[in-house]
Amino acid sequence: MQNTIDTIYNRRSVRKYLDKDVNPDLVDEILRAAMFAPSGCNKQPWHFVVFNEKEIIKQIKDMHPYANALETAPVCIMVCGDTQKEMAEGFYQVDCSAAIENMILAAKALGLDTCWMGIYPWKDVMAAFSQKFALPEHVKPFALISLGYSDVKKERPKRYDSARIHYNKW
């Protein structure tokens, strides 16, 4: 496994995957890492729906305007927020984002690649996913994560920008 800093710096959003299955034990490990994310008052307001059937993943791709990464992804995970478990209104979005960050870093450390595709805050897209997958009313679809082995090589970009750092004042 890579060290943490290299994992962070080398992680890229991948939209083209090899035709290679992902071991369910690796998916489980990634979900375990997600559940170790911090959350407001440790409420852990997340749920995960794992899709590994190609026909369902294709249907999901067709439901989302920016889900081309699902064209070749062998696994898709829908991250949902539970409004009955969030610390306060609007916190499930923060907490689910922390869980997703853990997921995509764990995936990279395990040799897999991902792409984070938001569902929230598009109300019509959220409604479509809620209806299609019969989510309880208090469970909101938040994001999709494609998961697989990259079919492309992506170089580490230069992103550090000291002009965006401010100490003690703007």
MARKOL-921839 format. One record per atom (N, C-alpha, C): residue in three letters; atom name; y, z, x. Coordinates in nm, 3 decimals. Each point is the difference from the previous one (the first is absolute). Layout:
<sites>
SITE doba guti      c2      c3      c1
SITE  ALA   CA       Y       Z       X
...
</sites>
This chain:
<sites>
SITE doba guti      c2      c3      c1
SITE  MET    N  -0.119   0.000   0.083
SITE  MET   CA   0.119   0.000  -0.083
SITE  MET    C   0.125   0.000   0.087
SITE  GLN    N   0.104  -0.060  -0.051
SITE  GLN   CA   0.127  -0.004   0.070
SITE  GLN    C   0.069   0.136  -0.007
SITE  ASN    N   0.092   0.024   0.094
SITE  ASN   CA   0.079   0.122  -0.014
SITE  ASN    C   0.104  -0.022  -0.109
SITE  THR    N   0.058   0.106  -0.048
SITE  THR   CA   0.088  -0.005  -0.117
SITE  THR    C   0.121  -0.091   0.020
SITE  ILE    N   0.068   0.010   0.113
SITE  ILE   CA   0.120  -0.080   0.023
SITE  ILE    C  -0.035  -0.149   0.005
SITE  ASP    N  -0.106  -0.036   0.069
SITE  ASP   CA  -0.042  -0.140   0.004
SITE  ASP    C  -0.037  -0.051  -0.139
SITE  THR    N  -0.066   0.084  -0.078
SITE  THR   CA  -0.036  -0.040  -0.136
SITE  THR    C   0.125  -0.031  -0.081
SITE  ILE    N   0.100   0.086   0.009
SITE  ILE   CA   0.126  -0.022  -0.073
SITE  ILE    C   0.067  -0.128   0.047
SITE  TYR    N   0.011  -0.019   0.130
SITE  TYR   CA   0.070  -0.117   0.053
SITE  TYR    C  -0.075  -0.132  -0.023
SITE  ASN    N  -0.133   0.006  -0.006
SITE  ASN   CA  -0.080  -0.122  -0.012
SITE  ASN    C  -0.032  -0.039  -0.144
SITE  ARG    N   0.026   0.088  -0.095
SITE  ARG   CA  -0.029  -0.032  -0.139
SITE  ARG    C   0.094  -0.109  -0.050
SITE  ARG    N  -0.056  -0.100  -0.064
SITE  ARG   CA   0.076  -0.111  -0.059
SITE  ARG    C  -0.049  -0.022  -0.141
SITE  SER    N   0.083  -0.056  -0.084
SITE  SER   CA  -0.044  -0.043  -0.133
SITE  SER    C  -0.076  -0.131   0.017
SITE  VAL    N  -0.125  -0.001  -0.044
SITE  VAL   CA  -0.087  -0.116   0.017
SITE  VAL    C  -0.028  -0.061  -0.138
SITE  ARG    N   0.013  -0.130  -0.007
SITE  ARG   CA  -0.018  -0.070  -0.127
SITE  ARG    C  -0.113  -0.103   0.004
SITE  LYS    N  -0.076  -0.001   0.108
SITE  LYS   CA  -0.114  -0.092   0.011
SITE  LYS    C  -0.113   0.074   0.072
SITE  TYR    N  -0.115   0.003  -0.067
SITE  TYR   CA  -0.112   0.080   0.048
SITE  TYR    C  -0.124  -0.086   0.025
SITE  LEU    N  -0.083   0.048   0.090
SITE  LEU   CA  -0.130  -0.063   0.025
SITE  LEU    C  -0.092   0.023  -0.120
SITE  ASP    N  -0.093  -0.089  -0.020
SITE  ASP   CA  -0.100   0.015  -0.105
SITE  ASP    C  -0.108   0.095   0.053
SITE  LYS    N   0.033   0.127  -0.001
SITE  LYS   CA  -0.088   0.102   0.056
SITE  LYS    C   0.013   0.126  -0.085
SITE  ASP    N  -0.113   0.052  -0.044
SITE  ASP   CA   0.001   0.121  -0.083
SITE  ASP    C   0.051   0.120   0.079
SITE  VAL    N   0.055   0.095  -0.074
SITE  VAL   CA   0.046   0.127   0.058
SITE  VAL    C  -0.101   0.107  -0.039
SITE  ASN    N  -0.048   0.071   0.098
SITE  ASN   CA  -0.097   0.107  -0.023
SITE  ASN    C   0.061   0.104  -0.095
SITE  PRO    N  -0.071   0.035  -0.107
SITE  PRO   CA   0.053   0.100  -0.094
SITE  PRO    C   0.031   0.135   0.065
SITE  ASP    N  -0.070   0.033   0.109
SITE  ASP   CA   0.030   0.125   0.070
SITE  ASP    C   0.140  -0.003   0.061
SITE  LEU    N   0.043  -0.119   0.046
SITE  LEU   CA   0.136  -0.014   0.054
SITE  LEU    C   0.103   0.013  -0.112
SITE  VAL    N  -0.028  -0.057  -0.115
SITE  VAL   CA   0.091   0.014  -0.115
SITE  VAL    C   0.012   0.147  -0.036
SITE  ASP    N  -0.112   0.070  -0.002
SITE  ASP   CA   0.002   0.143  -0.032
SITE  ASP    C   0.082   0.079   0.102
SITE  GLU    N  -0.014  -0.035   0.127
SITE  GLU   CA   0.077   0.069   0.105
SITE  GLU    C   0.150  -0.025  -0.019
SITE  ILE    N   0.037  -0.121  -0.037
SITE  ILE   CA   0.141  -0.034  -0.024
SITE  ILE    C   0.054   0.078  -0.120
SITE  LEU    N  -0.080   0.012  -0.104
SITE  LEU   CA   0.043   0.077  -0.117
SITE  LEU    C   0.009   0.149   0.032
SITE  ARG    N  -0.089   0.047   0.084
SITE  ARG   CA   0.007   0.140   0.044
SITE  ARG    C   0.131   0.025   0.075
SITE  ALA    N   0.037  -0.094   0.087
SITE  ALA   CA   0.127   0.013   0.073
SITE  ALA    C   0.118  -0.001  -0.097
SITE  ALA    N  -0.008  -0.084  -0.103
SITE  ALA   CA   0.108  -0.004  -0.100
SITE  ALA    C   0.019   0.136  -0.064
SITE  MET    N  -0.110   0.066  -0.030
SITE  MET   CA   0.008   0.129  -0.069
SITE  MET    C   0.044   0.115   0.091
SITE  PHE    N   0.015  -0.029   0.129
SITE  PHE   CA   0.055   0.100   0.091
SITE  PHE    C   0.150  -0.015   0.017
SITE  ALA    N   0.062  -0.090  -0.075
SITE  ALA   CA   0.145  -0.018   0.007
SITE  ALA    C   0.070   0.122  -0.058
SITE  PRO    N   0.121   0.024   0.046
SITE  PRO   CA   0.078   0.108  -0.063
SITE  PRO    C   0.043  -0.043  -0.139
SITE  SER    N   0.018   0.098  -0.088
SITE  SER   CA   0.052  -0.027  -0.134
SITE  SER    C   0.081   0.121  -0.046
SITE  GLY    N   0.097  -0.026  -0.088
SITE  GLY   CA   0.087   0.107  -0.049
SITE  GLY    C  -0.082   0.113  -0.061
SITE  CYS    N   0.018   0.121   0.053
SITE  CYS   CA  -0.074   0.120  -0.046
SITE  CYS    C  -0.151  -0.021   0.001
SITE  ASN    N  -0.046  -0.091   0.086
SITE  ASN   CA  -0.142  -0.032   0.014
SITE  ASN    C  -0.065  -0.038  -0.132
SITE  LYS    N   0.074  -0.069  -0.087
SITE  LYS   CA  -0.051  -0.040  -0.131
SITE  LYS    C  -0.096  -0.118   0.007
SITE  GLN    N   0.008  -0.080   0.104
SITE  GLN   CA  -0.091  -0.112   0.023
SITE  GLN    C  -0.014  -0.088  -0.125
SITE  PRO    N   0.109  -0.063  -0.045
SITE  PRO   CA  -0.002  -0.073  -0.126
SITE  PRO    C  -0.052  -0.144   0.010
SITE  TRP    N  -0.100  -0.021   0.081
SITE  TRP   CA  -0.048  -0.137   0.021
SITE  TRP    C  -0.141  -0.020  -0.055
SITE  HIS    N  -0.025  -0.123  -0.035
SITE  HIS   CA  -0.133  -0.048  -0.037
SITE  HIS    C  -0.016  -0.135   0.067
SITE  PHE    N  -0.124  -0.038   0.031
SITE  PHE   CA  -0.028  -0.126   0.070
SITE  PHE    C  -0.108  -0.076  -0.075
SITE  VAL    N   0.026  -0.126  -0.026
SITE  VAL   CA  -0.100  -0.087  -0.063
SITE  VAL    C  -0.037  -0.104   0.104
SITE  VAL    N  -0.126  -0.001   0.040
SITE  VAL   CA  -0.048  -0.090   0.105
SITE  VAL    C  -0.067  -0.121  -0.066
SITE  PHE    N   0.044  -0.117   0.041
SITE  PHE   CA  -0.057  -0.125  -0.049
SITE  PHE    C  -0.067  -0.072   0.118
SITE  ASN    N  -0.127  -0.035  -0.017
SITE  ASN   CA  -0.070  -0.074   0.105
SITE  ASN    C  -0.079  -0.118  -0.056
SITE  GLU    N   0.026  -0.033  -0.126
SITE  GLU   CA  -0.061  -0.118  -0.060
SITE  GLU    C   0.102  -0.114   0.003
SITE  LYS    N  -0.039  -0.112   0.060
SITE  LYS   CA   0.094  -0.111   0.022
SITE  LYS    C   0.067  -0.049  -0.128
SITE  GLU    N  -0.073  -0.005  -0.109
SITE  GLU   CA   0.057  -0.050  -0.125
SITE  GLU    C   0.111   0.092  -0.051
SITE  ILE    N  -0.020   0.130   0.010
SITE  ILE   CA   0.104   0.094  -0.043
SITE  ILE    C   0.121  -0.008   0.093
SITE  ILE    N  -0.024  -0.011   0.129
SITE  ILE   CA   0.111  -0.011   0.096
SITE  ILE    C   0.080  -0.127  -0.028
SITE  LYS    N  -0.067  -0.108  -0.035
SITE  LYS   CA   0.071  -0.124  -0.034
SITE  LYS    C   0.086   0.020  -0.125
SITE  GLN    N  -0.052   0.069  -0.099
SITE  GLN   CA   0.077   0.029  -0.120
SITE  GLN    C   0.123   0.084   0.033
SITE  ILE    N  -0.017   0.097   0.087
SITE  ILE   CA   0.112   0.085   0.042
SITE  ILE    C   0.106  -0.085   0.070
SITE  LYS    N  -0.045  -0.088   0.089
SITE  LYS   CA   0.094  -0.089   0.070
SITE  LYS    C   0.084  -0.080  -0.099
SITE  ASP    N  -0.064  -0.048  -0.104
SITE  ASP   CA   0.070  -0.080  -0.100
SITE  ASP    C   0.097   0.082  -0.086
SITE  MET    N  -0.015   0.131   0.000
SITE  MET   CA   0.086   0.088  -0.080
SITE  MET    C   0.127   0.042   0.074
SITE  HIS    N   0.004  -0.021   0.130
SITE  HIS   CA   0.109   0.053   0.083
SITE  HIS    C   0.072  -0.116   0.069
SITE  PRO    N   0.134  -0.003  -0.008
SITE  PRO   CA   0.073  -0.114   0.056
SITE  PRO    C  -0.003  -0.011   0.153
SITE  TYR    N  -0.035   0.108   0.070
SITE  TYR   CA   0.002  -0.002   0.147
SITE  TYR    C  -0.132   0.047   0.059
SITE  ALA    N  -0.110  -0.036  -0.063
SITE  ALA   CA  -0.131   0.050   0.044
SITE  ALA    C  -0.085  -0.109   0.065
SITE  ASN    N   0.060  -0.092   0.072
SITE  ASN   CA  -0.077  -0.105   0.066
SITE  ASN    C  -0.098   0.056   0.102
SITE  ALA    N   0.026   0.119   0.050
SITE  ALA   CA  -0.093   0.062   0.096
SITE  ALA    C  -0.137   0.023  -0.063
SITE  LEU    N  -0.006   0.003  -0.132
SITE  LEU   CA  -0.128   0.022  -0.067
SITE  LEU    C  -0.086  -0.126  -0.008
SITE  GLU    N   0.056  -0.112   0.041
SITE  GLU   CA  -0.076  -0.126  -0.002
SITE  GLU    C  -0.127   0.011   0.083
SITE  THR    N   0.008   0.069   0.114
SITE  THR   CA  -0.115   0.010   0.090
SITE  THR    C  -0.044   0.145   0.027
SITE  ALA    N   0.069   0.097  -0.057
SITE  ALA   CA  -0.033   0.141   0.026
SITE  ALA    C  -0.133   0.039  -0.066
SITE  PRO    N  -0.090   0.062   0.075
SITE  PRO   CA  -0.126   0.042  -0.060
SITE  PRO    C   0.011   0.129  -0.083
SITE  VAL    N   0.108   0.075   0.023
SITE  VAL   CA   0.021   0.126  -0.072
SITE  VAL    C   0.146   0.010  -0.040
SITE  CYS    N   0.022   0.055  -0.119
SITE  CYS   CA   0.135   0.030  -0.047
SITE  CYS    C  -0.004   0.141  -0.057
SITE  ILE    N   0.099   0.079   0.035
SITE  ILE   CA   0.009   0.136  -0.052
SITE  ILE    C   0.130   0.012  -0.078
SITE  MET    N  -0.011   0.040  -0.126
SITE  MET   CA   0.118   0.026  -0.080
SITE  MET    C   0.029   0.150   0.009
SITE  VAL    N   0.121   0.031   0.043
SITE  VAL   CA   0.045   0.138   0.009
SITE  VAL    C   0.080   0.031  -0.125
SITE  CYS    N  -0.035   0.107  -0.067
SITE  CYS   CA   0.066   0.038  -0.124
SITE  CYS    C   0.056   0.141   0.013
SITE  GLY    N   0.108   0.025  -0.073
SITE  GLY   CA   0.062   0.133  -0.001
SITE  GLY    C  -0.022   0.067  -0.135
SITE  ASP    N  -0.031   0.128   0.005
SITE  ASP   CA  -0.026   0.079  -0.120
SITE  ASP    C   0.124   0.082  -0.031
SITE  THR    N   0.069  -0.036  -0.107
SITE  THR   CA   0.125   0.069  -0.035
SITE  THR    C  -0.025   0.144  -0.045
SITE  GLN    N  -0.122   0.034  -0.036
SITE  GLN   CA  -0.031   0.138  -0.037
SITE  GLN    C  -0.025   0.087   0.121
SITE  LYS    N  -0.012  -0.061   0.117
SITE  LYS   CA  -0.027   0.077   0.121
SITE  LYS    C   0.117  -0.001   0.098
SITE  GLU    N   0.105  -0.077  -0.025
SITE  GLU   CA   0.111  -0.005   0.095
SITE  GLU    C   0.083   0.128  -0.008
SITE  MET    N   0.061   0.036   0.113
SITE  MET   CA   0.080   0.122   0.008
SITE  MET    C   0.118  -0.005  -0.097
SITE  ALA    N   0.067  -0.113  -0.006
SITE  ALA   CA   0.113  -0.022  -0.090
SITE  ALA    C   0.008  -0.149  -0.025
SITE  GLU    N   0.071  -0.041  -0.103
SITE  GLU   CA   0.009  -0.140  -0.034
SITE  GLU    C   0.048  -0.083   0.119
SITE  GLY    N  -0.072  -0.107   0.028
SITE  GLY   CA   0.034  -0.087   0.111
SITE  GLY    C  -0.069   0.033   0.131
SITE  PHE    N  -0.075   0.110   0.004
SITE  PHE   CA  -0.065   0.039   0.125
SITE  PHE    C  -0.130  -0.074   0.025
SITE  TYR    N  -0.067  -0.049  -0.105
SITE  TYR   CA  -0.126  -0.069   0.028
SITE  TYR    C   0.023  -0.121   0.089
SITE  GLN    N   0.118  -0.064  -0.014
SITE  GLN   CA   0.028  -0.117   0.083
SITE  GLN    C   0.008   0.036   0.148
SITE  VAL    N   0.063   0.113   0.028
SITE  VAL   CA   0.011   0.047   0.138
SITE  VAL    C  -0.138   0.040   0.053
SITE  ASP    N  -0.071   0.076  -0.081
SITE  ASP   CA  -0.131   0.050   0.043
SITE  ASP    C  -0.101  -0.114   0.019
SITE  CYS    N  -0.001  -0.097  -0.091
SITE  CYS   CA  -0.091  -0.114   0.014
SITE  CYS    C   0.037  -0.085   0.121
SITE  SER    N   0.129  -0.009   0.030
SITE  SER   CA   0.041  -0.074   0.121
SITE  SER    C  -0.053   0.067   0.126
SITE  ALA    N   0.003   0.132   0.004
SITE  ALA   CA  -0.055   0.071   0.115
SITE  ALA    C  -0.150  -0.024   0.011
SITE  ALA    N  -0.069   0.000  -0.113
SITE  ALA   CA  -0.145  -0.026   0.000
SITE  ALA    C  -0.028  -0.142   0.050
SITE  ILE    N   0.082  -0.095  -0.044
SITE  ILE   CA  -0.019  -0.138   0.043
SITE  ILE    C   0.023  -0.014   0.151
SITE  GLU    N   0.102   0.065   0.050
SITE  GLU   CA   0.025  -0.006   0.145
SITE  GLU    C  -0.122   0.052   0.076
SITE  ASN    N  -0.057   0.110  -0.046
SITE  ASN   CA  -0.122   0.051   0.064
SITE  ASN    C  -0.113  -0.103  -0.010
SITE  MET    N  -0.012  -0.066  -0.115
SITE  MET   CA  -0.106  -0.099  -0.018
SITE  MET    C   0.013  -0.116   0.098
SITE  ILE    N   0.120  -0.056   0.009
SITE  ILE   CA   0.015  -0.119   0.082
SITE  ILE    C  -0.011   0.033   0.150
SITE  LEU    N   0.039   0.120   0.038
SITE  LEU   CA  -0.017   0.040   0.140
SITE  LEU    C  -0.146   0.032   0.030
SITE  ALA    N  -0.069   0.065  -0.093
SITE  ALA   CA  -0.142   0.029   0.019
SITE  ALA    C  -0.078  -0.131   0.009
SITE  ALA    N   0.034  -0.094  -0.087
SITE  ALA   CA  -0.069  -0.130   0.002
SITE  ALA    C   0.017  -0.066   0.136
SITE  LYS    N   0.122  -0.002   0.051
SITE  LYS   CA   0.025  -0.062   0.131
SITE  LYS    C  -0.079   0.071   0.109
SITE  ALA    N  -0.001   0.132  -0.003
SITE  ALA   CA  -0.074   0.076   0.100
SITE  ALA    C  -0.149  -0.028  -0.006
SITE  LEU    N  -0.050  -0.038  -0.118
SITE  LEU   CA  -0.142  -0.031  -0.018
SITE  LEU    C  -0.031  -0.148   0.021
SITE  GLY    N   0.100  -0.078   0.044
SITE  GLY   CA  -0.022  -0.141   0.030
SITE  GLY    C   0.020  -0.094  -0.118
SITE  LEU    N   0.059   0.050  -0.107
SITE  LEU   CA   0.025  -0.081  -0.119
SITE  LEU    C   0.149  -0.027  -0.013
SITE  ASP    N   0.033  -0.094  -0.086
SITE  ASP   CA   0.141  -0.033  -0.024
SITE  ASP    C   0.028   0.007  -0.149
SITE  THR    N   0.130   0.010  -0.032
SITE  THR   CA   0.043   0.023  -0.137
SITE  THR    C   0.129  -0.074  -0.030
SITE  CYS    N   0.031  -0.005  -0.128
SITE  CYS   CA   0.133  -0.040  -0.046
SITE  CYS    C   0.032   0.085  -0.121
SITE  TRP    N   0.117   0.061  -0.001
SITE  TRP   CA   0.048   0.086  -0.108
SITE  TRP    C   0.081  -0.087  -0.093
SITE  MET    N  -0.042  -0.009  -0.126
SITE  MET   CA   0.069  -0.080  -0.101
SITE  MET    C   0.039   0.091  -0.116
SITE  GLY    N   0.129   0.019  -0.018
SITE  GLY   CA   0.047   0.090  -0.105
SITE  GLY    C  -0.023  -0.054  -0.140
SITE  ILE    N  -0.033   0.088  -0.089
SITE  ILE   CA  -0.003  -0.028  -0.144
SITE  ILE    C   0.123   0.065  -0.064
SITE  TYR    N   0.020   0.127   0.032
SITE  TYR   CA   0.120   0.072  -0.044
SITE  TYR    C   0.119  -0.057   0.077
SITE  PRO    N   0.115  -0.020  -0.059
SITE  PRO   CA   0.050   0.042  -0.132
SITE  PRO    C   0.001  -0.111  -0.104
SITE  TRP    N  -0.076  -0.109   0.019
SITE  TRP   CA   0.001  -0.111  -0.096
SITE  TRP    C  -0.071   0.042  -0.127
SITE  LYS    N   0.074   0.028  -0.102
SITE  LYS   CA  -0.056   0.052  -0.125
SITE  LYS    C  -0.103  -0.094  -0.062
SITE  ASP    N   0.028  -0.130   0.000
SITE  ASP   CA  -0.095  -0.094  -0.060
SITE  ASP    C  -0.130  -0.008   0.081
SITE  VAL    N   0.010   0.006   0.131
SITE  VAL   CA  -0.120  -0.003   0.086
SITE  VAL    C  -0.077   0.132  -0.017
SITE  MET    N   0.073   0.110  -0.004
SITE  MET   CA  -0.065   0.130  -0.022
SITE  MET    C  -0.075   0.000  -0.133
SITE  ALA    N   0.064  -0.052  -0.104
SITE  ALA   CA  -0.062  -0.002  -0.133
SITE  ALA    C  -0.126  -0.087   0.001
SITE  ALA    N   0.006  -0.113   0.069
SITE  ALA   CA  -0.116  -0.089   0.006
SITE  ALA    C  -0.119   0.069   0.069
SITE  PHE    N   0.026   0.071   0.110
SITE  PHE   CA  -0.108   0.069   0.071
SITE  PHE    C  -0.052   0.118  -0.082
SITE  SER    N   0.090   0.072  -0.064
SITE  SER   CA  -0.043   0.112  -0.085
SITE  SER    C  -0.092  -0.047  -0.110
SITE  GLN    N   0.037  -0.109  -0.062
SITE  GLN   CA  -0.080  -0.053  -0.111
SITE  GLN    C  -0.133  -0.056   0.049
SITE  LYS    N   0.005  -0.083   0.105
SITE  LYS   CA  -0.121  -0.065   0.051
SITE  LYS    C  -0.107   0.101   0.041
SITE  PHE    N   0.044   0.111   0.062
SITE  PHE   CA  -0.096   0.096   0.052
SITE  PHE    C  -0.007   0.128  -0.082
SITE  ALA    N   0.056  -0.004  -0.122
SITE  ALA   CA  -0.009   0.111  -0.096
SITE  ALA    C   0.038   0.134   0.062
SITE  LEU    N   0.113   0.000   0.073
SITE  LEU   CA   0.045   0.124   0.062
SITE  LEU    C   0.049   0.097  -0.107
SITE  PRO    N  -0.027   0.128   0.016
SITE  PRO   CA   0.057   0.097  -0.093
SITE  PRO    C   0.154  -0.009   0.005
SITE  GLU    N   0.067   0.037  -0.105
SITE  GLU   CA   0.144  -0.016  -0.009
SITE  GLU    C   0.075   0.073   0.112
SITE  HIS    N  -0.052   0.113   0.045
SITE  HIS   CA   0.067   0.078   0.104
SITE  HIS    C  -0.032  -0.049   0.142
SITE  VAL    N  -0.085  -0.102   0.012
SITE  VAL   CA  -0.034  -0.056   0.132
SITE  VAL    C   0.069  -0.136   0.013
SITE  LYS    N   0.086  -0.012   0.101
SITE  LYS   CA   0.082  -0.120   0.018
SITE  LYS    C  -0.047  -0.080   0.122
SITE  PRO    N  -0.022  -0.130  -0.017
SITE  PRO   CA  -0.035  -0.082   0.117
SITE  PRO    C   0.121  -0.009   0.092
SITE  PHE    N  -0.021   0.027   0.127
SITE  PHE   CA   0.111   0.008   0.096
SITE  PHE    C  -0.002  -0.113   0.102
SITE  ALA    N  -0.117  -0.029   0.058
SITE  ALA   CA  -0.008  -0.102   0.105
SITE  ALA    C  -0.142  -0.049   0.017
SITE  LEU    N  -0.010  -0.116   0.063
SITE  LEU   CA  -0.129  -0.056   0.040
SITE  LEU    C  -0.006  -0.002   0.152
SITE  ILE    N  -0.116   0.026   0.054
SITE  ILE   CA  -0.022  -0.010   0.144
SITE  ILE    C  -0.117  -0.095   0.021
SITE  SER    N   0.027  -0.112   0.067
SITE  SER   CA  -0.110  -0.088   0.039
SITE  SER    C  -0.062   0.059   0.126
SITE  LEU    N  -0.130  -0.022   0.016
SITE  LEU   CA  -0.071   0.061   0.111
SITE  LEU    C  -0.107  -0.094   0.050
SITE  GLY    N  -0.003  -0.021   0.131
SITE  GLY   CA  -0.102  -0.086   0.059
SITE  GLY    C   0.023  -0.019   0.149
SITE  TYR    N  -0.068  -0.098   0.055
SITE  TYR   CA   0.012  -0.033   0.142
SITE  TYR    C   0.091  -0.121   0.013
SITE  SER    N   0.106   0.016   0.076
SITE  SER   CA   0.101  -0.105   0.012
SITE  SER    C  -0.057  -0.130   0.055
SITE  ASP    N   0.050  -0.108  -0.057
SITE  ASP   CA  -0.035  -0.134   0.048
SITE  ASP    C   0.113  -0.059   0.083
SITE  VAL    N   0.100   0.081   0.029
SITE  VAL   CA   0.115  -0.044   0.080
SITE  VAL    C   0.032   0.107   0.104
SITE  LYS    N   0.060  -0.045   0.108
SITE  LYS   CA   0.044   0.092   0.105
SITE  LYS    C   0.151   0.017  -0.015
SITE  LYS    N   0.043   0.123  -0.015
SITE  LYS   CA   0.143   0.025  -0.015
SITE  LYS    C   0.046   0.085   0.119
SITE  GLU    N   0.104  -0.046   0.064
SITE  GLU   CA   0.055   0.072   0.114
SITE  GLU    C   0.088   0.116  -0.047
SITE  ARG    N   0.013   0.098   0.086
SITE  ARG   CA   0.087   0.113  -0.029
SITE  ARG    C   0.146  -0.046   0.007
SITE  PRO    N   0.075   0.017  -0.110
SITE  PRO   CA   0.141  -0.041   0.003
SITE  PRO    C   0.087   0.105   0.067
SITE  LYS    N   0.123  -0.037   0.027
SITE  LYS   CA   0.098   0.096   0.050
SITE  LYS    C   0.079   0.048  -0.120
SITE  ARG    N  -0.018   0.126  -0.037
SITE  ARG   CA   0.066   0.053  -0.119
SITE  ARG    C   0.094   0.114   0.030
SITE  TYR    N  -0.016   0.064   0.113
SITE  TYR   CA   0.086   0.114   0.031
SITE  TYR    C   0.144  -0.047   0.011
SITE  ASP    N   0.090   0.069  -0.070
SITE  ASP   CA   0.142  -0.035  -0.001
SITE  ASP    C   0.081   0.128   0.008
SITE  SER    N   0.050   0.031   0.118
SITE  SER   CA   0.076   0.124   0.020
SITE  SER    C   0.127   0.006  -0.084
SITE  ALA    N   0.051  -0.115  -0.047
SITE  ALA   CA   0.119  -0.002  -0.084
SITE  ALA    C  -0.025   0.065  -0.137
SITE  ARG    N  -0.125   0.020  -0.035
SITE  ARG   CA  -0.034   0.061  -0.129
SITE  ARG    C  -0.021   0.150   0.010
SITE  ILE    N   0.023   0.056   0.116
SITE  ILE   CA  -0.021   0.142   0.022
SITE  ILE    C   0.137   0.068   0.010
SITE  HIS    N   0.015   0.110  -0.073
SITE  HIS   CA   0.126   0.073  -0.005
SITE  HIS    C  -0.029   0.149   0.023
SITE  TYR    N   0.073   0.061   0.088
SITE  TYR   CA  -0.018   0.141   0.030
SITE  TYR    C   0.119   0.079  -0.051
SITE  ASN    N  -0.028   0.095  -0.084
SITE  ASN   CA   0.096   0.099  -0.048
SITE  ASN    C   0.113  -0.054  -0.085
SITE  LYS    N   0.019  -0.128  -0.007
SITE  LYS   CA   0.099  -0.064  -0.086
SITE  LYS    C  -0.032  -0.148  -0.004
SITE  TRP    N   0.066  -0.075  -0.089
SITE  TRP   CA  -0.026  -0.141  -0.012
SITE  TRP    C   0.059  -0.074   0.116
</sites>
